[in-house]
Amino acid sequence: MRILLIEDDEAMATTIVQHFLKQRYLVNTAGKSETGLELAEAYEYDLIVLDVGLPDLDGISVCRQLRAQGHQMPILLLTAHQSSHERVLGLDAGADDYLVKPFDLEELLARVRALLRRQSQVLPPVITYGELHLDPSAKEFTYQNHTLRLTPKEYQLLELFVMNPRRVFSRAVVLDRLWSVDEFPSEETVTAHVKSLRQRLKAVGAPATLIETVYGLGYRLSAAPSSQRSNPSRVGMPPATSASLPPPSDDRTQQAITSIQAIWLKFKDGFLTQVKRLEEVGVAVQSNQLTPELLHRAKQDAHKLAGSLGTFGHETGSQLAQEIEAILQSEATLQATSAHFLELVQTLFQELKRQPTIAPYSESVEAIPSPYTLPTNAKLHVLLIDDDTQLTERIELEAARWNWYVQVAPHPEAARTLLSQHRPDVILLDLTFPDSAEDGLSLLDQLTHQMPNLPILIFTGRGSLNDRIEAARLGGRAFLQKPAALDQIFDAVTRVMEQAQINDGRVMIVDDDPVILETIRNLLTPWGLSITSLTEPEQFWDVLAITRPDLLILDIEMPKINGIQLCQVVRNDPQWAELPILILSAHTDSETRRQVFTVGADDYVQKPIVEPELVVRVMNRIERSQLHQQLVKRLSQAQAQAQTQAQMTAPTEQSP
C-alpha cells in the first residue's frame, strides 16, 4: 500500500513514517501542499494523510483541490483544532476521516487500516482477460470457471501479468517487483515460477502459450480476444498510464506536439502573469520604488521564462527573456536602461499573446527512439542488411524457428526504404556492398545519429582492428566476423537486445519551475519511465531515498539550494556516488559548464529544452546505469555462490 503524508512538522512526520514503515506501507512525504499536490499527480496513492495547518495552502483547500482534480483515494485529515466547524469543513471538502492532535498512534494506524479496507472494496468484482478471471477481493484466479490453486508467489506473478497486459517483463524486473530486498533469489527462480505457473494453468485447460516467452527479453501474456478483454484499472482510479503500456510508435510527432500544446494552454496565463510582474519592476525603477524582494522575484521570473518559452515554440520570447534576465543581474544596469527594459517586456508580452508554432521535428524526430514494441506477427523484428543471398536465406529459415521476423535489404538504399516503412528492433549490418557506392560504415554513422537507441550489430567478413575501432566509434553494439555459426549470430542478437531494453527506468527531476517539470514528465513518460518531480530542494534527500532513481535531472538555479550543491551532496555519498546526473540550465557561459562537470555531473542540457535531444540523452544514461547495476548484481551473486560452494567443499574439522 502506498501512502502520501503531507505534514510540515518534521518531528511528527518522522514519527508517523516510522510507524507506517513497521506496517510495511510505502510512504512518500511532503512538507508543503504544493509538493503534496505534485506527488499526488505523479503517483497513484491508496491513501493520503493530510495536515490541515500547512504553511502555504491549508489542508482543507488541498483536499478540495485533490477532489476537484478527480482523485478518489481516501483522505485522512490531521489537525490541532477540535472545533466541530473545522471538522465539518474538512468532511465537506471531501475528506473521509478526521483525527485531532495530539492523537494515539495506534488509533491513527487503526483509522488508516479502516480506510484502506474501505478502498479495497471499490476494486472491480472481476478482472477479465480472455477466459482468465481475477477476483481481487477473494484473491482468486479462475480459468473457464475452474479455480487455480496457486502459491502466493504464483498468484503475484500472474496478477502482475494480468494487470499489465501485453507488457514484457524481464526476469530482473519480476525479481524487483515480487521479491523483497532482504531476499536474494537468482533469475532462475523466476524461470522456475513461470514454469510452475504454466503447469497450473495447463491443469485447468489453459493453453501452454498463455504466458509466452519473448525470447531474450522476458515474459508476457499472449493476446486475448479484444471482445473478452477488460480494463484492469481500479474503479475511480486513472487508467493505466503510458509508462505501463507504451502507446503506438507510429504517431510520435503529433503526440509530442499535442502534448506540448496542452501544457502551453495550461500555463499560458501563468507566463503572462510573470511578464506583468516584470513590467511592475520597470515601473518601480522609474518611480524609485524598487525593493529587493521585487527585484529578486523578477530575476526568478525572467530566468524561468528564458528556460521555458523556447520549449513551446516561442524562440523569440525565450531570447527576449534572456535579454531581460541579463539586465536584471545589475541594479545599476536596470536603472540606466529602464526604458529599454520596459520596451523588451512589452515586446515579450505581445509575443506571448500569439499562438506558438510548434513545428514537427522533421529529421530530429527520428532521433527519438521508439518505445520498444514487438510486431504483432513476430517476437522480434530483425533487419538484415547483407547481399549474401545464401547466408540471408539460412538466417531467415533459422529465424522462423525462433518466431523472429527477418527483413532483408541487399544494399544501403534498400535498407533506407524499409526503415522508412517500419522500424525494426535490431539491425544486422554488413560493411561491404560491391554493387553499391556506399559501404556499411557510412550507413552506420547515419543510422546511429537518426536512431541512436536502435541496436545495430556489425556482421562482416572484414575484421581489421581499424574496422572494429571505427564500428565501435560510430555506435555499433557488437562486431561479428564471418563466417559465424547461426547459434553465434542468434546469441549475439539476444545479448544485445537484453542490453538495449530499458526496464522500468526511474527518473527524478528537481526544478522549481512547474512548467519544466510537467514538460519533461510528458516527454519521458511514453518511453516507459517512471517520473518523480520535485520543486522543493529541501525535500531532496528524503525523496531520493524513497524513489531510488536510475537518473537525476537537476536544475542549476533554484532558491535556497541549487543544482550544483545537490550534485555535490550526491557525489559525496558512497551509496549514490555512481548515480547518473544530468544538469539543466538556461546559462550558456563556459564557467557554468565548467562548474557542472567539476562537481561530477555526467551530462548538461541547455534550456530551452530540445525534446529529441533530452529523450536520447536520458535513455542513454539510464541504459548505462542499469547495465552497471546488472553487472554489480551478477558479480555479487557469483561471489555469494562461490563462497557457498567453498563452504560446502571445505573439510570438516575432526574432534580430538
N, C-alpha and C positions, 0 to 999 in steps of 0.2 A: 504494500500500500504506500502511495506517495502522498505526503502531507506538505503543504506550504504553511509556514509560520511567519506571520507579519507582525513583528514586535520590536519596538525601538529600545526597550530596556534590555541591555546586553546580559545582565545577570539573570533576569527572568528567562530570556530566550535560551541561554545556555542550559539552565536547569530543565526547561521543558524538553529541549532537544535530547538531553541525556536520557530522560525517561522514555521518550519516544523511541530512541535507538534501542533501548533494552527490550522494547516490544517488537523489534525488528521492522519498524516503519522506516521508510526512506524519507528524509526530511530536508527540505530546502528552506532557507531563512532569508528574510528581508527586513532591514531596519527602517525602511521608508515605504510609503504607499506606492510611490512611482515604481520602485524596484519590484514590489509585490505584484503590481498590475502587469509589468513586463514578464515576470516569471509565469504568471497565470496564463498569459497569452502564448508563451513559448512551450509550456508543458501541459499535459493532462493530469490534473491532480484528483485524488479521491476525496480530499478534504482540505479546507482552508481554515486555519486558526488565526483569527484577526483581532489585534488590539484596537480598541476604539480610540484611545488617546494618542494617535500618531502625530508627529510634529508637522508634517507638511499637509496632509489631507486626512481628515478624521476617518476612522474605520467604518462608520455608518455610510459615509459618502463613497468609500471604496466598495463597500458591499453593494450599494445601489449601482455603481458603475459596472461591477462584475456581472450583476444580473442583467443590466441593460445590454451588455455585450453578448449575452446568451449563455454564460457559464451556469451550469446546473449542479455542480458539485456542492455538497453540504458546506455551510459556513458556520463556524462557532465563534461568537464574539467574546472577547475578554475586556473587562472594564473595571476601573476602581470606583465607579459610581453605582450606588444601589437604588437610585430613583426608578420608579416604575415607568416614568415618562420616557427615559432613555431606553429602557428595555423594549417598550412598545415601538419606539422609533427604529430600533435595530431590527426587530422582527418584521416590521412593515417594510423595511428596506430589502428584505429577502433573506435575513439570517435564519438559520434553522435552530440555533440554540444560543444560550447566553449564560456566561459564568462571571461572577463578581469576584474581583481581587480583594483581599488575599483568599486563595482557594486551596483546597487539599488536592495534591497532585493525583491521588488515587481517584478522586471524583472527576478530575479532568480526563484521566485515562478511561474511566467508565463512560463518560459522555462521548468521548471520541469513538469508543467501540460501538456504542449505540448508533451513532451517526453513520459509521462505516457499514454496520449491518443494514441500516435503512437504505444506504446507497446500493448495496449489493442486491437488494430486492428489485432494483429497476433494470437489471440485466434482462435482455430478451429471453423469453422462456426457452427458446431453442434456436441454435445457430445451425444452418443447413449448408452443406457443401456436397452437392450430388446426393448420394444415398447415405452419406455420413452425417450424423446429427450430434450436436453437443448441447447438453443441458447444463448451463453454468451453475445454476442453483444446486443441482444434485451432484455436480462434478462427475458427470457420466457421459460416455460416448456410446452411441448405438449405430449399427450398420444394418439397414433393412430390418429394423425392429429387434435385432439381436444385440444384446449388451456386450460391450467389450470389457473383458477382465484385464485391467491394466495396473501395472505398478505405478507408484507416484511419479517416477521419472518418465515412464512411458506416457502417462497422461499429460504431463507438462510438455513433452516433446510433440505429441500430436496436437495439443492445444496451440503451441507455437506455430505449427504449420497452418492450422485452420484459421487462426486469427490474422495470418499474413499470407493469404492465398497467392500462389504463383511467384512468391519471392524465394530466391535461392539462399539457403543458409549454409555457410561453410561449417565444418566441424569446430573450428576455433570459435566462431560466433555462438554456436549452440552451447559450447562449454561456458562461455562468458554469461549466457542468458540463464542457464539452468543449474549451474553448479556454483556454490559459494566460494569465496576467496580462500577459505581455510581447507578446501578440498583440492586435491592435486591429481585429477584423473588425466589420462592421456587422450589424444584424439581417437585412439582405437576404442575407447569407452563409448564414444558417440556412435561409431560404426556398429558396435555390438548392440546398443539400444535400438538403433534403426532396424537392424536385422530381427531382433526380438519383436519389435512393434509390427513389422511386416508379417511375421508369423501369426501374431494375434489377429491382425486384420484378415489374413487368409482364412483363419479358422471360422470366421463369421461370414465368409463368402465374398469378401472384398478382393478386387483384382490385385495381383502382385505388383502392378505398376502404380498403385495409388500413391505411394511415396516413391518418387522417381529419383534416380541419381543423375545429376548433371555432371558428367564426367570431368574430374579435375577441379570442380567448383564447390559442390556440396549437394544438398537435398532440397526438395520442394514437393508440394502436392501436384499431381498431374491434373490437367484441366478437367473441370467438371462441366456438365451441360449448363449453359447460361440460364436456362429456364429453371434449373434446380438450385442455383447458387444464390445465397443471400448475403447481405452485407453484415460482416461480423462486428460492426461497430456497436458500442453501447448505446442504448436509448438515451437521448438527451445529450450525448457527447458529440463532438465534431467527428466527421467521417475520417477514415484513415488518411493521413497526410501523404504527400508525395515522398516523404522520407521513408515510408514503409512500403510503398508501391509506386515506383517511379512512373511518370507519365510517358506516353509515347514520345520517341525522339524525333519524329519527322516534322514537328511543328515548333521547334525550339525558338526560331527567330520571333514569330508572332507571339509566342507565350512570354518571352522575355520582354518584348515591347509592351504587351498588355499589362504585365506585372508592374513595370516601371511607371506607366501612365496612371495606374491605380494608386500607386504610392504618391505620385505627384499631386493628384487630386486631393488626397488625404492631407498632405502637408502644405499645400499652396497657401492657405490663409496664414499659417504659421510663418512662412517665409515673408509674406507681405508685412506681417506684424514686426518681424525683425528689421525690415527695411524702414518701417515707420520709426522705430526706436533709434535707428542711425540718423534719421532726419532730425529727431529731437536733440541729438548730440550736436549737430551742426548749428541748430538754432540756439542751443545753450552756449556754445562757444561765442557766437556773435553778440549775445546779451551778457557775457561774462558770468554765466550761471552754471558752468560745467563743474560737476562734482566727481571725485574719484570713483564713486560707485557707478555713476552713469558712464564714465569712460571705460571702466573695467567691463561692464556689461556689453558695451558697444564692440569692444575688441572680441569678445566671445561670439557675438552675433556675426560679425564680419568674417571671422575665422570659419564658423560653421557654414555660412553661405558660400564662401570660397571653395570649401571642400565638397559641398552637396550639389550645387546647381548644375555643374557640368555633367553629372551623372544623369540628369533628366533632359539633356539636350540643350541646356542654356549655357553654351560655351561663353558667349559674350557676357552673360550675367556673372559667371564664375570669374572672368577676367576683371570685371568691374569691382567685384567683391574683394579680389586680391589687391587692387589699387587702393580701395578704401581701407583695407586692413593695414597696408603699408603706411598710410598717412596717420592712422591711429596709434602707431607704435611710438610716436613722439608727440607730446602735447604741444611743443613749440611749432612743429610742422603743421599740426592741426590748426593752431591759432593763425599761422601765416597763410594757410590755404583754405580757410573755412568756406569761401565762396565756391572754390573748385570742388571741395568736398561735398557740398550740398548739390552741386551740379551732377556729380557722379552718382549720388544717392537717388536723385530724381530720374536719371537715366536708367539706373538699376530697377527702380520701381516700374517704369514703363516697360522695361524688358520682361519683367515677371508677369505682366498683365497678358502678354501674348501666349498662345498655346505653344508649348515646346515641341520641336521637331525631333522626334526620336527615330532616326533612320534605321533601317535594317543593318545588321552588322556586316553585310556583304561578305567579303573574304574573311573578316575576323571571326564571324560566327562559326566558321569551320574549325577555328582553333579551340572551340569548346568541345571537350569530349562528351559524346552522348552517354546518358546513363546506361549501364550495362543491361541490355535486353537480349533475349535469345529469340531467334526466328521461330515461328510457330511450328515449322515442319522439321526442325533440327535442334540439337542441343548445343551446337557450336557452328558458327558460320566462318569459314576459312577462305581467304582469297589467296590463291596460289599463282604467283607471277613468275612463269617459267615457260620456256619454249621447247623443253624436252617432253615430247608427246608421250613416249613410253613411260617416263617417270611420273608424269601427271596422271596418267591412266591408272597406274599402280596405286598412287596415293588416293585417288578418287574411290577405287574399289575397296581399299582398306578402310577409308573414312566411312563408307556406308555401313560397315560392321559396327562402328562406334556411334552411328547415327549423327555423324558430322556432315554438314553440307559444305561442299567444296566448289568454289567457282574458279575457273582457270582463265588467266589472261596471258597470252603468249608474248606480250611486249608491253612497255610502259603506257603506250597510247590506249591500248585496250583496257589496261588496269584503270586508267582515269575515267573511262566511260562507265565501267562497272561501279567505281566508287561514287560517281555522281548519281547513281540509281539506288544503291544500297550501301550501308556502312557495315563492313564485316566486323567480327570480334577479334580477328587476328590475321596478320599477313605473313606469308612465306615468300621471300623475295630473292630471286637470283640476281647476280650482279652483271652477268654478261648476256647480251642480246645481239647476235651477229647481224640480224636483219634490221636493227634499229640504230639510229644515230645516237641514241641515249643509252647510258648504262644505268645499272641499278642504284649506284651511289647518288646520282643526281635526283632520282625519284625518291630515294630515302630521305634526302635533305628536304625536298618539298613536302613530303607527307608528314614528317615529324614537326614541321612548322605549322601545317594546317590542322593536323590531328595529333597533337602531342601525346595524348594518352592512349592512342591506338597501338597495341603491341605489334612490333614488326621484327620477325626473325630472318636473318640472312641465311640462305641455303644455296651454296655456290661451290663450284669447282675451284675457284680462286681461294688461296689460303695464305697469301703472304702476310707478313707482320704489318705492312703498311695498309693492306686492305682491312685487316682486323682493327687496327687503330682508327682508321677513318670511319668504319662502320659504327664502332663504339662512340666516336665523337659526334656522329650525326644522329645518334639516338637508337641504334639497333639494340634490341633486348637480348639477342642471343646470336651466336655465329656457329653454323653447322657447315662442315665441309663435305662435299660429295666425294665419293659415294658414301651413303649412310644407310643403315638398316631402317626399315619402316618403323620398328618399335623405338629407335632412337629419335626419329622425327616426331612421333606422336608424344613421346615422353617430354621432349623439349617444348612442344606446344603447350602441353598440360602444365608444365612447370612455370612457363611464362604467364599463362592465364591465371594461375594461382597467385602469382606475384602482382599481376596487374589489377586484380579485383580488389576494390576497397570495401571493407566490411564495417558497416555501421560507424563511419568516421564521426568523431565528436569535435566540434569547433566551439571555442569560447571567444566571444568578441567583447572587448571593453572599449566603449566610446561614449562620451557624454552627449552625443548628438543622436536623438532617436531616429532621425531620418536615415542616417548612415546605417544604424543597426537594422532597421527594417529592410532597407535596400539590400544589404548583404544577406540577411536571412532569406529573402525572397530569391536571391540569386543562387544560394548554395543548397537550399532545402531540396529542390528537384534532383539533386545529384546524390541523394541517399544519405545526406549528412544531417546529424543532429546538432542543432544550433542553440547555444546558451548565450544570451546577450545581457550585458551589464552596463548600466550608466553610472554607477557609484563605485569608484575605485576602492573606497574604504571597505567594501564587501568582498574584494577580490579574493583574498586568501580562503575565506570560507567557501565561496562558490567554486573555486578551483578544486578544493579537496572533495567537494560533493560530486562535481561533474567529471573530473579526471579526463580532460580533453586530450585529443591527439594533436591539436594545434591551437595556438593562441594568436589572436589578432588584436593588436593594441594600438590605440590612437596615441599620438605623442602629446598633443596639447589638451590637457584636461585640468579642471580646477583641483586644487589640493595635492593630488598625486598624479604625476604624468606617466606616459607610457615608458619613458626611459627608466624611471625609477622602478616601475613594475618589472621591467625586463631584468634589471639588476637583481631584484629580490628573487626572481625565479632562478636565475643562473647561480645565485649563492646557496641555493638549497639543493643538497645532493639528490633528493628524491625527484626533483623537477629539472635538474640541470640539462638533461638531453631533450626536453620538450621543445619542438619547433616553434619559433616565434616570428610572426610577420607583423611589421610595423606599418601603420597608415599615417600619412601626414600630408598636409597641404603645402608644407615648406619644400622648396626646391634647392636650397643652398647646399653647398658641399659640406659645410660644417655640421649641419643636421644629419646628413648621411654618414659622416664620419662617426658622430656620436652613436648613431643607431647600431652600426656594426662593431664599434668598440665595446659596447656593453653586452654584446653577444647575440644580437638578433640574427636570424637566418635569412630574412628577406625584407624588402622595402617596397611598398606600393604607394605611389603618389596620388593624392586626390586632385581633381575629381577622378573617381574610380572608372577605369575601363573594364567593363564587365567580363569579356572573354579572358583578358589578362589575369584578373583576380581569380576566376574559376580555375584556370590552368595552374596558377601558382599554388593555390590551396590544395588542389587534388594531388599535385606532385609532392608537396611537402607531407601530406597525410600518408600517401603511399610509402614514402621512405620511412616515416615514423613507424608505421605498422609492420613493415618488413623488419625493422630493427627490433621491435617488440617480439615478433615471432622468433627471431634468431635467439634473443636472450632467453625466451621461454623454452625453446628446444634445447639450448645448452644447459639450462637448469635441470630439465627433465633428464637429459643424458647423464649429467653429473650425479643426480639422485639415483638413477638406475645403476650406474657404475658402483656407487657407494653401497647400495643394497646388495649387488652381486658380490662385491668384495667381502661384505659381512657374512654372506651365506657360505662362501667358499673358504673363509678363514678357518684354520684348525682350532678346535675347542681345547682349552687348557684342561689337562687331567689333574684331578685332585691327588695330592701325595698319599 
